[in-house]
Amino acid sequence: IMEQILRVKAEEDKIPLLLVGNKSDLEERRQVPVDEARGKAEAWGVQYVETSAKTRANVDKVFFDLMREVRGKKMSENKDKNGKGKNKKNKKSFRERCCLL
């Protein structure tokens, strides 16, 4: 999996990634130590979040964090496309295409 993640990150930096540890409610059956998971996330340059579908812990957080990252990358793309010397017309057009998540 690591090789695939690194390949995707290297090829296309526009793809948002999060490392998610699931079943955080089953601490006694943990197979990956938290420090190891955080270390991998740091090495890959991604955020690490632990979740539990059973208790719904951080499930919404993961979704919203990912959406914020997608939105930020999209806005950055639009800013790059429009350039720094935007006129009023381009600024209005950019606002009309934005969506809030």
Summary of the structure (lengths in Angstrom):
residues: 101
radius of gyration: 17.9
end to end distance: 29.7
largest distance: 58.9
contacts: 217
relative contact order: 0.13
helix: 57%
strand: 10%
